[in-house]
Amino acid sequence: MILSDENILKDIFSEDAPKRTIFTLYGVIFMVMFYHALVYFVIDGEKIMARNEIQEYSVGFLENASTISETRVVVDGESEALDFTADENLYDSFNGFGYLKITVSYSETGGFGVGGPCDTVSVDVPPNGASADWQNPSNILAGTSDDCSDINLYIAVFQGYSNSSQTLSGGSPEEIISQWTNNEYGGGTFTININVDATSQNPPPLPQDGDEEVTVTWSAHFFSVVVEEI
């Protein structure tokens, strides 16, 4: 059945046709057409726009530092090794182990009297034993001090982590958090080697500076992920 403007007008103004029935028929046809137009342009249009719109997220990090210290007397000419293993409970409380800071400190304690020259302390962290981003250019794995100043080392642990906020498009908060959750990074044992070259200004037979007391502070920085819609 083909409806045209001419046929519709003819039916409306025809005296022979049952106008009420015809009006009802046209009304039903109009309502059906209006309904389909509404569904397509409004309801389906909103669904199409929702599918095409990509949600953006702001991703931030909250850090927590777990710090422990250990003191060791290192004999002149010998090497001492200290180990560090992160507390397993921290992996249950945070999304990941971001990085490890190590501070080596000492003061002149050997020899006779006060005011002797500082010993030379050298330290290094072998890039093995623990799971970390050992190739990261920000790593500082060795250092030396001959003036009693602190030696500061840095190890990137969670690959790609820098504590910098970022904006991401697409996905879901759960997927983003999952990308920043990994309990393997930082697993294992970190080791630092300490060497002392003692300096003594006292001539024999006065007491000689034969060792140095060195304190190592390990600071493990764990992080939590915060994802918010923009």
C-alpha positions, 0 to 999 in steps of 0.5 A: 500500500502506497500512501501519497499526499494526494491519496491522503487528502482525497481520503480526508475530504471524501464524502463516501469514505468513513472519515473516523476510521481513516483518521484513526488509521492515519493517527496510528500510522503517525504515532508509529512513525513518531515513535520510531523517530523518537527512538532513533534520534533520542534514545539511540542517539544518546547511546551512540554518543555514549559509545563514542565518548571516551572517559578521561581519568586523572591518575595520582599516587600517595606515597608512604615511606618505611624506614629502618637503620642499621649500624655496623663497624667496618674494619679498615681495608675490609668490606661489610655487606648489609642486606635489606628485604621489604616488609611483606605486609607493605605489599598488602597495604599498598599497590606497589613498591616505588623506589628505595633510598639508601643513606650512608652516614658516618663521623670520624670516631677512630684515632687518638683525640678529637679532630682527626681527618675523616676516613674514606667510605665507599659503598655500592649496590650490586644490581641483582638479588632483588626485582627492580628497574636496574636499568633506570637512568635515575639509579644511583648505585654507588658513592664515596665520601672522604669528608664525613658527608652522607652518601645518598643512593637511589634505586627505581623499583617499580618500572615506570613509576615516577610519582608524577600525576598523569591523565589517561583516556579510556578503560575503567578505574579498575583496569588502571589500578590493576596496571599499577599493582604488582607485588613482584617489584621489590621482591628479594634482597637488596645488598649494599657493600661498604668499604672503609679506608681509614686515615690516621694522623697519629704516629706509632706507637699511638693508637691508630684509626683502624675502623669506622662506624657506619650507619645505613638507613633504608627508606622503602617508598610504597605507593597507593593509586588514586583514580578520578574521573575528569 
